[in-house]
Amino acid sequence: MGPSVLVSLFAWWREADAEAHRAFLAASLGWMLDAFDVMLYALVLPSLMASLGLPSSVGGRLQSVTLIAAAIGGIAFGVIADRWGRTRALKLSILLYSIFTAACGFAGSAMELAVFRVCLGLGMGGEWASGAALVSETWPANHRGKALAFMQSSWAVGYALATITAYVVQDVAGLSWRAVFFVGVAPALFTLWVQRFVKEPAVWHAMRASPTSATLRGTLRGPLLRITIALCLMNSFTLFAYWGFNTWVPSYLSAPVARGGLDFSGATMSALVFANNVGTWLGYVAFGYISDAFGRRTSYVWFLLAAAVLTWAFTTVRSPWALLALGPATAFFATGNFSGFGAVTAELYPTAVRATLQGLTYNIGRVASAGAPWLVGALVDARGYPAALSLAAAAFVCATFCWIFIPETRGRQVA
């Protein structure tokens, strides 16, 4: 790769100002640490269920409860971000998910764990809405897709860090799943940096000073209401696929063959999950460049169709080496598409209600997807892992059809 290609690839960063850079770092690190905290649960799920005596259906139901709470938190924090500021909402959400991730380590029953996961979910849901609005409003339109894609890619970094942490704490240090959760309090320290260095976007201040700002009721009328419904449905299907698949992949890789699992060792399972996250990161980033070049709609449709095919193929392969090749490719398309959602919604909605509607459309999807971990867990008990995980492929196909009703938004200015 020549110097001129590298210069072109990173022009998006150089053409933004220092305020945009700080906003990007705040949102990206917040999202990375969000992933780190929430995905610790999936990685310790087998040992957690064994310790507390929980069946797979209850383990999945606990993740579903977290997603419902995340949906509520996402909608609530969207309103907070519009009224009191993006950075204030960001700080509060990080504090919530950090403190209650650590609290999960003290749980002695499914009920206690559920309470802590609900509180964690409220903060988890709030981070995306405030962070996506913060980045959308500080970056130029021609690079917005790339900036949001790199922000979204930090989720894969957080998941990879969670994988490493779970492996080191449990397999290397020999500590219990409780110790893994205790590490999750670390992100709370990040809020000190946000407090000192990250400012509210100028467009948000201008909106607050305007007596004619848009209202939620006024925005959701006519064609935009139909588009909003289509966005909610599309995100519901993609999030259903994501949570139904990713909650149970670590368990699938380590479960006994008699239950349809692959019975891999902890080291092999961790290596495969880590490799998948490399594909996830590349997919997030690539989607940003592709959607800025070819449009949001075209990029989404092709990514979703490829995700459907590859997700189904993942459940048919049993060789570790084949999975090492197929897993990152599946993750590339199955999760890369999520980096486009912030750009599409930012370009559709006005500043006064942007975070509210970004939170609403994203988190209605979370509500709908909350049943995925429970449903897949129940199907694992009844039919085994391959059949249960194949539900994700069908959900990706359904998401593709929603784009018939969603317009192209590439290049629109935020106002």
HURAJO-V613207 format. One record per helix or strand of 3 or more residues. SS is the DSSP state (alpha for helix, beta for strand). FROM is the first residue (numbers start at 0). TO is the last residue. If there is no record, write none. Layout:
((SS	FROM	TO) (SS	FROM	TO))
This chain:
((alpha	2	8) (alpha	10	13) (alpha	17	51) (alpha	55	83) (alpha	85	103) (alpha	109	135) (alpha	140	171) (alpha	176	182) (alpha	185	196) (alpha	201	208) (alpha	215	218) (alpha	222	253) (alpha	256	258) (alpha	265	293) (alpha	295	313) (alpha	319	347) (alpha	350	368) (alpha	370	382) (alpha	384	388) (alpha	390	403))
